[in-house]
């Protein structure tokens, strides 16, 4: 559950009674989340201010505890997140809008993210050799 800058795990096993198990403070208000059940990693994106955002990588343990592994600042806040093998995609809202690609490498339990790439309009921000071809 998202509660104004906090991510909360609730126990809903008792009907009509929700009990907080853990609360985790984040950089801003959440706007998008996606869970990878194979790695027990939650990717949570949100808005810090106006059009500035973040994406946090959160490990969820079998004991239902959350731990932020890493957070990155985004030039725009994510409206949606999607996962593909080795990649996290973020649909963005802001002055530029577009699609961000974040490559994910898992080495043991360490997650490293390469530079963020924006695919937007005719003027990509942060061009890099990793930029994907744009459809015409």
Secondary structure as UniProt FT lines:
FT   STRAND          6..14
FT   TURN            15..16
FT   STRAND          17..25
FT   STRAND          29..36
FT   TURN            37..40
FT   STRAND          41..49
FT   TURN            50..51
FT   STRAND          52..60
FT   TURN            62..63
FT   STRAND          66..74
FT   STRAND          77..84
FT   TURN            85..86
FT   STRAND          87..93
FT   STRAND          98..107
FT   TURN            108..109
FT   STRAND          110..113
FT   STRAND          117..119
FT   TURN            121..122
FT   TURN            129..130
//
